[in-house]
Amino acid sequence: MHTVVERELELKLVLSPERSIPVPARLTYRTEDPYAVHITFHITSDSPVYWTFARDLLVEGVFRPCGQGDVRIWPTKVDGNHVICVALTSPDGNALLEVPSAAVATWVERTLRVVPPGTETGRLGIDEGLAELLAPLPADDLWMSDPWPSDESQDGES
């Protein structure tokens, strides 16, 4: 059975130090994809934006700055409020988002209860998938037997 942990919330897209706009978003964690978190922005629009990155990055980012490249996360205070900053970079542009720390921390904690750290691999079903791929099929019996006589002559016959 697969479990989904979701949380809808409003982020702030930082346009400048003095100005930001609200962005409705949804955090999603799926046990069948245990290493990843998914964020959907503009969930009420006709063209939502999707981002996926490592759950470990968000777990660490709740406590200290982390990440490099396309996704960077760090905790901070803005106007006396604890927030998590998420900086996203893509070929289409950059975005700096502020997310309420308590909301993210609570959601991350829920994902960690569903799939504790270190148990993600067991959720991938790799062993079961390999067993299924390598299991003999009824048709394999045909390949194991020799339905055609050998081209080599036996007992010195020519």
LOSEBA-97447 format. One record per atom (N, C-alpha, C): residue in three letters; x, y, z. Coordinates in steps of 0.02 Angstrom, whole numbers, plus 50000, padded with zeros to 5 digits. Each point is the difference from the previous one (the first is absolute). Layout:
<atoms>
ALAXYZ/...
</atoms>
This chain:
<atoms>
MET500424994150000/MET499585005950000/MET500445006250000/HIS499825004849959/HIS500375006249996/HIS499635005550038/THR500395004250031/THR499735005650039/THR500235006549970/VAL499565005050002/VAL500165006749977/VAL499905004850058/VAL500515004250011/VAL499975005150052/VAL500005006849964/GLU499455003750008/GLU499945006449965/GLU499865005650049/ARG500185006049978/ARG499865006050039/ARG499935005849951/GLU499445003350002/GLU499925006149960/GLU500175005950045/LEU500355004749971/LEU500185006050037/LEU500145005749953/GLU500085005850029/GLU500145005949959/GLU500725002150012/LEU500385000249947/LEU500695002350002/LEU500025007349980/LYS500575003150012/LYS500115006849976/LYS500554999849948/LEU499855002549941/LEU500515000849948/LEU500305006850011/VAL500655000150016/VAL500345006350015/VAL500215003349934/LEU499725005949988/LEU500165003849940/LEU500565005050013/SER500015002750061/SER500535004650021/SER499994999950076/PRO500495003150033/PRO500005000050073/PRO499365003250030/GLU499685004349962/GLU499405003450025/GLU499354996949975/ARG500034995549952/ARG499384997749968/ARG500014992549988/SER499444996850016/SER499914992949985/SER499264998949984/ILE499874994549965/ILE499314998449983/ILE499844992950024/PRO499384998850020/PRO499824993250022/PRO499944995249941/VAL500214993950013/VAL499974994749949/VAL499704993850034/PRO499424997849978/PRO499724993950028/PRO500424994049976/ALA500134995450046/ALA500424994349983/ALA499774993850038/ARG500244994349976/ARG499854993650032/ARG500664996150007/LEU500154997950060/LEU500564995550013/LEU499734992949996/THR500344995649965/THR499784993149993/THR500594995250011/TYR499864994850039/TYR500494994750011/TYR499644993449987/ARG500304995849958/ARG499704993549983/ARG500474994450021/THR499734995050035/THR500434994650023/THR500294995849943/GLU499685000149941/GLU500284996349944/GLU500595003749968/ASP500115006250020/ASP500575004149978/ASP500325002850063/PRO500284995750042/PRO500185001950069/PRO500575004950008/TYR500395001149950/TYR500565004750007/TYR499825007149980/ALA499425001049971/ALA499835006549970/ALA499425003550035/VAL500015006649996/VAL499435004150018/VAL499805003849936/HIS499365001449995/HIS499745003349941/HIS499645006350023/ILE500125005549965/ILE499655006250015/ILE499655002249936/THR499365001450007/THR499615002649944/THR499825007250017/PHE500205004749957/PHE499855007150010/PHE499405001949957/HIS499655005050020/HIS499425002549963/HIS499494994449991/ILE499834996750054/ILE499574994249996/ILE499295001749976/THR499825006250003/THR499335001949978/THR499995002749928/SER500585000049967/SER500035002749932/SER499954994549948/ASP499945002149937/ASP499974995249945/ASP500684997049983/SER500535003350023/SER500674997549984/SER500444999950063/PRO499894995050043/PRO500414999650060/PRO500734998549982/VAL500445001650046/VAL500724998849992/VAL500204994650050/TYR500384995049976/TYR500194994350043/TYR500765000050011/TRP500194998750062/TRP500704999050017/TRP500064993750042/THR500534996349988/THR500144994050039/THR500735000350021/PHE500124998550064/PHE500704999650023/PHE500034995350060/ALA500604998850025/ALA500124995150052/ALA499675001950066/ARG499664995350031/ARG499705001250065/ARG500545001950051/ASP500584996849997/ASP500545001550046/ASP500205007449998/LEU499955002949942/LEU500165007149992/LEU499525004350041/LEU499374998549997/LEU499515003850039/LEU500064998550074/VAL500144993850018/VAL500104998350071/VAL500575004050029/GLU500565000149965/GLU500585003850024/GLU499885007549999/GLY499655002449948/GLY499885007149992/GLY499575003050054/VAL499634996050036/VAL499605002450057/VAL500475002450056/PHE500604997150004/PHE500465001550055/PHE500605004349980/ARG500244999349938/ARG500615003649980/ARG500015000849924/PRO500405004749976/PRO500065001049928/PRO500264993749965/CYS499704998449944/CYS500234994149963/CYS499815000749926/GLY500274995649961/GLY499854999949929/GLY500515004049960/GLN500004998649936/GLN500425003649953/GLN499684999249932/GLY500175004349956/GLY499724999449933/GLY499285002349996/ASP499564995649976/ASP499315001849986/ASP499565001250061/VAL500164996850056/VAL499595000650060/VAL500455001450060/ARG499865005650033/ARG500355001850062/ARG499485001850052/ILE500104997750062/ILE499515001050053/ILE500365002250063/TRP499705004750037/TRP500285002150064/TRP499465003050045/PRO500094999250066/PRO499535003150047/PRO500225007150015/THR499525004450014/THR500165006950019/THR499405003150034/LYS500075006350018/LYS499455003850028/LYS499865006049955/VAL499365001249987/VAL499805005749960/VAL499455003650038/ASP500125006250016/ASP499515004050039/ASP499804996450064/GLY500474996850033/GLY499874996550063/GLY499694993149992/ASN499864997849939/ASN499704993449988/ASN500534995149975/HIS499974993950026/HIS500464994849976/HIS499744997449934/VAL500445000149949/VAL499824997549934/VAL500564995649973/ILE499824996149951/ILE500494996249961/ILE500035003349932/CYS500605001849980/CYS500095002949933/CYS500184994449952/VAL499705000249942/VAL500134995149948/VAL500185003949937/ALA500614999149977/ALA500235003349939/ALA500024994749944/LEU499625001349947/LEU499964995449944/LEU500295003449938/THR500394996249963/THR500315002549939/THR499854995149943/SER499785002849944/SER499884995949941/SER500195004049938/PRO500014996949942/PRO500145003849939/PRO499485005549987/ASP499404999150030/ASP499475005049991/ASP500055005950047/GLY500434999550051/GLY500065005550048/GLY500144997650070/ASN499995004850045/ASN500144998750071/ASN499415002050042/ALA499934996850058/ALA499475001950046/ALA500264999250071/LEU499835004850042/LEU500144999650071/LEU499334999850036/LEU499894994750038/LEU499374999050034/LEU500104999850075/GLU499525002550037/GLU499994999550072/GLU499424995750020/VAL500144995150044/VAL499494995350023/VAL499995000250076/PRO499425000150032/PRO499984999950073/PRO500354993850028/SER500485001150044/SER500404994550028/SER499584994750034/ALA499525002150040/ALA499604995150038/ALA499624995449953/ALA499725002749947/ALA499624995949952/ALA500454994949966/VAL500595002249979/VAL500474995449966/VAL500254994850049/ALA500205002150059/ALA500274995250049/ALA499494994750019/THR499375002050008/THR499474995250017/THR499894995149943/TRP499995002649939/TRP499904995649942/TRP500584995249992/VAL500625002650007/VAL500594995749994/VAL499994994550053/GLU499805001850060/GLU499964995150055/GLU499504994549982/ARG499445001849970/ARG499514994949979/ARG500314995249949/THR500395002749952/THR500314995749950/THR500504995350033/LEU500355002450051/LEU500504995950034/LEU499684994650042/ARG499395001250024/ARG499644994750037/ARG499764994649952/VAL499805002049940/VAL499754995249951/VAL500574995749973/VAL500555003249982/VAL500604996549975/VAL500605002850038/PRO500204996650054/PRO500585002450039/PRO500645000249957/PRO500455004750017/PRO500635000349963/PRO500374993350003/GLY500284998149944/GLY500364993749996/GLY499584994149978/THR499345000949997/THR499554994549979/THR499735001149930/GLU500225005349966/GLU499725001749934/GLU500104994449949/THR500594996950000/THR500154994949950/THR499504994250003/GLY499784998250060/GLY499514994750007/GLY499335001649967/ARG499865006449992/ARG499375002149969/ARG500034999849924/LEU500594999649972/LEU500075000249927/LEU499804993549967/GLY500004994550038/GLY499814993649971/GLY500524997349952/ILE500635001850010/ILE500534997749954/ILE500064992450002/ASP500024997150060/ASP500074992750005/ASP499424996449967/GLU499405002450012/GLU499414996849969/GLU500025000849924/GLY500195006049977/GLY500045001249929/GLY500514995649966/LEU500594999350031/LEU500524995649972/LEU499774992750000/ALA499684997950054/ALA499764993150002/ALA499494998749945/GLU499575004949988/GLU499514999249947/GLU500334999849931/LEU500505004449990/LEU500345000049935/LEU500404993649987/LEU500284997350054/LEU500444994149992/LEU499634993450008/ALA499375000150018/ALA499624993850009/ALA499914996549934/PRO500084993550000/PRO499914996349937/PRO499265000249979/LEU499905000349936/LEU499334999949972/LEU499874993249968/PRO499374998149990/PRO499874993549968/PRO500374999249933/ALA500065005349962/ALA500354999649935/ALA500744998550009/ASP500285001550059/ASP500714998850011/ASP500154992549997/ASP499514995750015/ASP500124992849996/ASP500184997949929/LEU499725003549950/LEU500164998449931/LEU500735001549985/TRP500255005350028/TRP500695001849987/TRP500484995450037/MET499774997350055/MET500434995650040/MET500064993149967/SER499484997849966/SER500034993549966/SER500265001149929/ASP500174994649966/ASP500275000649933/ASP499504996949951/PRO499545004049974/PRO499494997249956/PRO500274998149930/TRP500585002249982/TRP500294998449934/TRP500604995450009/PRO500054995149959/PRO500584995550005/PRO500645003949985/SER500524997750028/SER500655003349991/SER500244999149929/ASP500365004949976/ASP500304999649934/ASP500614995549999/GLU500274998750059/GLU500594995850003/GLU499804992749995/SER500394996249965/SER499864992949993/SER500194996450064/GLN499654994650014/GLN500124996250061/GLN500324993349982/ASP500424997550043/ASP500334993549993/ASP500364999249933/GLY500285005349976/GLY500414999649939/GLY499584999549937/GLU499345000950003/GLU499594999849940/GLU500145006149956/SER499954999049935/SER500125005549955/SER499375001749962/
</atoms>
